[in-house]
Amino acid sequence: MNADECLAWVAAQTVMHEFVRCEVLAMTGATEAQVTIAGNVHAVLRPHLRGWPRWNWN
């Protein structure tokens, strides 16, 4: 499957997929615990990242 065929196939799927190292892999959703952890990490890091040129915090 080439990249164009892969994109067409992925567009027709009901579950999200990604193309990694020439393999099509199903993407799973995050658990509630994972979302909580990610939110907590973001809350801790955000104040320290303000003003960095790479970040655009409006």
N, C-alpha and C positions, 0 to 999 in steps of 0.2 A: 504494500500500500504506500503510495507516495503522499506527499504533504497535502496536495489538493484533494485526493481521495479521502484522506483522513479527516480533513476539515468538513467535507461534505457529509461523511458518516457521522461525525460528532454532532453536527447541526441537527441531524435527524433523531438523535437519542433523547430519551427522557431523563437520563441520569448524566450528570456532568462527568466528562472525561478529560484527561490531559495526555499529551504526547511526550513521553520521556525516553530518551535513548532508543528511539525507533520502536517503542512499545506503546500501545494505547492502554492506559490504566484508568480504572474507575476512581473518581474522587469521592471520598466519604465525607459526610458532614461532621462537624465538631460536636463533641459531647458538651453538656452544660458545664461540666467541670473544666473542660478545656477553654471554653469561652470565658468563664470566670477568671481563670489563671491569666489568660491573655489580657483581659481588661485590667486586672490588678497590676500586671507588668507595665502596661501602658500608663496607668495612673502614676506609678512610681517614676517612670523614666521621663514622662512628658515635661515636667518642670525643668529638668536638667538639660533638655534638648532645645529649649527655647533660645532663639537667636543664632542657632547653628545655620550656616549658609545653605546646607542641604535640605533643611526642613522649612516648610511653609506653614507656620501655625498662625492662622488668621485670628 
